């Protein structure tokens, strides 16, 4: 089996008045994570101000072993202990290889579809979002006089797409095509 990499999805439910402190804590732990062996990248999905309080952090490593080494390291444990007073709930995470966490439904958590099906489903979900989100988001940004910038526009567009993919599109899409996916 080829090395597929590994992802961890971490959810932190932050107390209402502790988001600023949590952001400061993130500024400390992110560089430590980036220097861990096998680190590839990470994405932080921040809560919507005055609406939600959940931070989701997705971290990718080259192997499951390197990811587990970081997640179980003394450095991370100490950082989590420091931040625990900011949490509404305990530090929770799930380790998965590849992007399989996007395809998992609670009733079939043990099954992972074939890679080519994951590819087709992901592509068919991202393609319409990649057309629709810029059409919606860019006029809103310009309306609020946020200057056009290829990099910041791309960052916001990709952030919206990933947020929608993880929280809205894939859980519902995979439920609808579950029989075909797991056939």
C-alpha positions as CSV (number, residue, x, y, z in Angstrom):
1,X,0.0,0.0,0.0
2,X,1.4,3.4,-0.9
3,X,2.0,6.0,1.7
4,X,-1.2,8.2,1.7
5,X,-0.3,10.6,4.4
6,X,-2.5,11.2,7.4
7,X,-4.8,13.9,8.7
8,X,-6.1,14.8,12.1
9,X,-9.3,16.8,12.6
10,X,-9.2,18.6,16.0
11,X,-12.2,20.4,17.4
12,X,-11.9,22.9,20.2
13,X,-15.1,24.3,21.8
14,X,-13.9,27.6,23.2
15,X,-15.6,29.5,26.0
16,X,-17.3,32.7,24.8
17,X,-14.9,35.2,26.4
18,X,-11.7,33.2,25.7
19,X,-11.4,33.4,21.9
20,X,-8.7,36.0,22.0
21,X,-6.6,34.0,24.4
22,X,-7.1,30.9,22.3
23,X,-5.9,32.8,19.2
24,X,-2.8,33.8,21.1
25,X,-2.3,30.1,22.2
26,X,-2.7,29.1,18.5
27,X,0.1,31.5,17.6
28,X,2.4,29.6,19.9
29,X,1.4,26.0,19.0
30,X,1.2,26.4,15.2
31,X,5.0,27.0,14.8
32,X,5.7,24.0,17.1
33,X,3.4,21.8,14.9
34,X,5.1,23.0,11.7
35,X,8.5,21.9,13.1
36,X,7.3,18.4,13.9
37,X,8.7,15.6,11.9
38,X,6.6,14.8,8.8
39,X,4.4,17.9,9.0
40,X,2.9,18.9,5.6
41,X,0.3,21.6,6.3
42,X,-2.6,22.8,8.5
43,X,-5.8,24.7,8.2
44,X,-7.6,26.5,10.9
45,X,-11.4,27.0,10.5
46,X,-12.3,29.8,12.9
47,X,-15.8,30.2,14.4
48,X,-18.2,32.8,13.0
49,X,-18.1,35.8,15.4
50,X,-21.1,36.0,17.8
51,X,-22.6,32.9,16.2
52,X,-20.3,29.9,16.8
53,X,-17.5,29.0,19.2
54,X,-15.9,26.0,17.6
55,X,-12.4,26.0,16.1
56,X,-11.6,23.2,13.8
57,X,-7.9,22.5,13.0
58,X,-7.0,20.1,10.2
59,X,-3.3,19.0,10.2
60,X,-1.7,16.8,7.6
61,X,1.5,14.7,8.1
62,X,3.4,12.4,5.8
63,X,2.6,9.3,7.8
64,X,0.2,8.2,10.5
65,X,3.2,7.3,12.7
66,X,4.6,10.9,12.5
67,X,1.2,12.3,13.2
68,X,0.7,10.1,16.2
69,X,4.2,11.0,17.5
70,X,3.2,14.7,17.4
71,X,-0.3,14.2,18.8
72,X,1.1,12.2,21.7
73,X,4.2,14.3,22.3
74,X,5.0,15.9,25.6
75,X,5.2,19.3,23.9
76,X,1.6,19.0,22.6
77,X,0.3,17.6,25.9
78,X,1.8,20.6,27.8
79,X,0.3,23.0,25.3
80,X,-3.1,21.4,25.6
81,X,-2.9,21.5,29.4
82,X,-2.1,25.2,29.2
83,X,-5.1,25.8,27.0
84,X,-7.6,23.5,28.8
85,X,-9.0,26.4,30.8
86,X,-10.1,28.0,27.5
87,X,-12.1,24.9,26.4
88,X,-15.8,24.3,26.9
89,X,-15.2,20.6,26.1
90,X,-12.0,18.4,26.2
91,X,-9.5,18.5,23.4
92,X,-11.0,16.0,20.8
93,X,-9.5,14.7,17.6
94,X,-9.7,12.0,15.0
95,X,-6.7,10.6,13.0
96,X,-7.4,9.5,9.5
97,X,-5.3,8.5,6.5
98,X,-5.8,10.6,3.4
99,X,-9.1,12.5,3.1
100,X,-11.3,9.6,4.3
101,X,-12.7,11.7,7.1
102,X,-14.8,13.5,4.4
103,X,-16.4,10.2,3.4
104,X,-17.2,8.8,6.8
105,X,-20.8,8.7,8.0
106,X,-21.6,7.7,11.6
107,X,-23.5,4.6,10.6
108,X,-20.6,3.3,8.4
109,X,-17.6,4.7,10.3
110,X,-15.6,1.5,9.6
111,X,-15.9,1.6,5.8
112,X,-13.8,3.8,3.6
113,X,-14.6,4.0,-0.2
114,X,-12.1,3.2,-2.9
115,X,-9.7,6.0,-3.7
116,X,-11.0,6.5,-7.2
117,X,-14.5,7.0,-5.8
118,X,-13.2,9.5,-3.2
119,X,-11.5,11.3,-6.1
120,X,-14.7,11.5,-8.2
121,X,-16.9,12.6,-5.3
122,X,-14.5,15.2,-4.0
123,X,-14.0,16.6,-7.5
124,X,-17.7,16.7,-8.2
125,X,-18.3,18.5,-5.0
126,X,-15.4,21.0,-5.3
127,X,-15.9,21.9,-8.9
128,X,-19.3,23.6,-8.5
129,X,-18.2,25.3,-5.3
130,X,-15.1,26.6,-7.0
131,X,-17.3,28.2,-9.6
132,X,-20.1,29.4,-7.3
133,X,-18.1,30.8,-4.2
134,X,-16.1,33.4,-6.2
135,X,-19.3,34.6,-7.9
136,X,-20.9,35.1,-4.5
137,X,-17.9,36.1,-2.3
138,X,-15.9,38.5,-4.5
139,X,-18.8,41.0,-5.0
140,X,-19.4,41.0,-1.3
141,X,-15.7,41.8,-0.6
142,X,-15.7,44.6,-3.1
143,X,-19.0,45.9,-1.7
144,X,-17.2,46.3,1.7
145,X,-14.3,48.0,-0.1
146,X,-11.9,45.2,0.6
147,X,-9.2,45.7,-2.1
148,X,-8.8,43.1,-4.8
149,X,-5.8,40.9,-4.1
150,X,-5.2,37.6,-5.8
151,X,-3.7,36.0,-2.6
152,X,-6.2,37.2,0.0
153,X,-9.1,36.5,-2.4
154,X,-7.8,33.0,-3.0
155,X,-7.3,32.5,0.8
156,X,-10.9,33.5,1.5
157,X,-12.4,31.5,-1.4
158,X,-10.5,28.4,-0.5
159,X,-11.4,28.8,3.2
160,X,-15.1,29.0,2.3
161,X,-14.9,26.0,0.0
162,X,-13.1,23.9,2.7
163,X,-15.5,25.0,5.4
164,X,-18.5,24.1,3.2
165,X,-16.9,20.8,2.1
166,X,-16.2,19.6,5.7
167,X,-19.3,20.9,7.4
168,X,-22.1,20.9,4.9
169,X,-21.4,19.4,1.5
170,X,-19.6,16.1,2.2
171,X,-21.6,14.9,5.2
172,X,-24.8,15.3,3.2
173,X,-23.5,14.4,-0.3
174,X,-21.9,11.1,1.0
175,X,-25.1,10.3,2.8
176,X,-27.1,10.6,-0.5
177,X,-24.6,8.5,-2.5
178,X,-23.7,6.1,0.4
179,X,-24.8,2.9,-1.4
180,X,-22.6,3.7,-4.5
181,X,-19.7,4.8,-2.4
182,X,-19.5,1.6,-0.3
183,X,-20.5,-0.8,-3.1
